[in-house]
Amino acid sequence: MSHSISRRAALMAGAALPLAASAGLPGTATAQAAPGGGVELPTHRAFTLGDVTVTTLLSGSRVVPDPHSIFGLNVDDETFAQVSEENFIPSDEARFFFNPVLVEAGGNVILVDTGNDAAGITAALEAAGKQPSDVTHVVLTHMHGDHIGGLMTEGGEKTFANASHHAGRVEFDHWAEQGNEGFKAKVRPLEGELQFIEDGDTVGPLTAMAAFGHTPGHLVFTVTGSEGELLLMADTANHYVWSVGEPDWHVSFDSDKEMAVETRRRVLSMAAERKMPVIGYHMPFPGAGYVMAVDDGFAWVPHSYQLTL
């Protein structure tokens, strides 16, 4: 596969621009600068699908070293560095974003995934004008720690006391057999009240779709409003260059790497063919954009103003 400069690389090069450009736009708020001189990041961004409002919540962000130990496990260092350079990003570090999503429709306030901890998701919700008690439904795409971390407070109480909790049966059954400490602390206390969902099930305007591979029961969701639909792709692709742009690259966090590649191509192809907006849990905040089929893969086209006019 040639990695000379390509149309795909040129398209992806602008994908991080909305992070800097979003401050001051309607539906966007800016957090205080992080302690120790960290960068200033927005806290939330709202989009509309007619009668449905979708808000991305930045529950956390951090810089991670040596991204090639995570992405592109099946390519050599030279290839990883070249692709990174073509897309104007460093190959020795990356910024991770954690973007739970709030969906408001018909009186329901549905939170999809909960971030790393209760403090982070509560702060993001409050910046968006909501309290944890306002949430009517919590929906989990899967049960990695950065998606279930906000389910319970440090004191062991439910963060979202007034909400029903929904998760995939396949995903729950897998983690229930693993002896995972995060699962035992965050999900197991909710076992008696969990409402299990599977491919094709709905929660308000959300429809679940099986997207296994990242984890054994990973789900994505389409959100349908009166003026269109949107895809919550969760962790199907975790980076706009190293996953969306290179769908065949293996990712350390994917439990079944070949299945994850197959799922990634299937889901991204669907998004490209239907020209639907997409929110990715780890895409550069506000996490929203479009997927374009380019060359032998895809390009991430960041949202600008299409859903905020």
Phi, psi and omega in degrees: 000125181282139178241027170295160185306132188230167175301323179298315179296319180297320179293319184286343186298333181268008190293335181271355185300320183300335180300315180282330187273348190282340184300130177092352179283155177305137178080009181240136174234153182248133179280167172292154176299143182292151177303147177079017176084020178294165182290153178272128185236149173294168180248331182199160178210127183258142177230158180234143172238052185078252183274005179240132175252131180240123182237124173276140183240122177274101182273350179174163178201146178204158176267133184240130178280163172051061181296341178291344174283352180248313184250147176067041181296338182259017173233159184278170183299321182297316180295316179299315181294321182292315179298319179297314181298318179301332182255015172062035176233151179289154179260356184255355176200162181210153173262126176264143177238148180234108192239078168300162185231137176252128179242121181246124182198132174057034181086352178270143175238100190254121178259123179256109183072159194229009177077192184280331184200166182295323182298316182294314182288325178295317179297318180294317177299314182296324176297330179271006176087019182236156172249156175305328180291344178282340185287127181263335180218138169245126182239130180255131175282324176193184192240032167292155188301328182280002176248335181254355189300331182269005183294324184234146176285170177298334178277002177084016177262154176296129177291322185247077191293334184262005187259147164278151185241133188230137181204161180286138179296315180300318181295314180299313183298323178297307185290333179296340181261000189265344185069026183285130184293321178298317177298315182296325183277326189256323186257318184305322178297342181262002188307317184293341182246356180299135173256118187274141180233158178214180183312125177093346179287157182238149169227103187059231180276005180267137173238126183282146174222128178297131179218059188289155178134308175300312165227167184299336182233026183303132179242148167242167184222137166266141177247122184249123176241182182289345181232043173126185181226162183216147180254127169265100188272358177052237184254025175303316174226128189254001177207142186289336176260305191280355174234306178295310182289334181230073188295341181272354180287136179282146182239133186300328184283348181282124184289323176236099192293321179290319176296322179297321177297313179300315179296317181302313180295320180295313183289317179294324176297318177300314181297319180292316182294322182271357178052040184265145173296150185229139169244127178250136186299330182243012176290156178306130183305137014274015172080003187251144178184198179229158179247129179242133175284122183218136179053230182262012181214226184218164173233142176269121178252108186293146175299140174244290181216008189301324185257011181234011179294000000 
